[in-house]
Amino acid sequence: MQRIPASLLLILTLLYVGASAVGNRPALAQTQDAQTASHPGPHIAVLLPLNSASVNRQADAVRLGILEAAKVHRGNMLPLVIYATSDEAFDVVQAYENAVHELQSALYQETA
């Protein structure tokens, strides 16, 4: 039986939580890197092990597929912010916490 990597489960959880938390808000489809995103507002956070030596090619293929899907659904979805991680658990958790913090900051700024 194959084991699902923790990073993949984390990515799927983030996508689900992010989409359900702000899914009813209108937004433009756009992409940006987490390093250049300063308080991006409500967004879909995508954590991918792009810095991993063992699975970076597969992660990049997933990234490209997500970006192509965003082009198809332009105007019907929230912006994407891609967080590059390694395959180390600490790095994935740190990226997750960063994404959650940015989303909470954005939601707080909207209500203030």
Secondary structure, DSSP 8 states (H G I E B T S, - for coil): -----HHHHHHHHHHHHHHHHHTTS-----EEETTT-SS--S-EEEEE-TT-TTTHHHHHHHHHHHHHHHHHTTTSS--EEEEE--SSHHHHHHHHHHHHHHHHHHHHHHH-
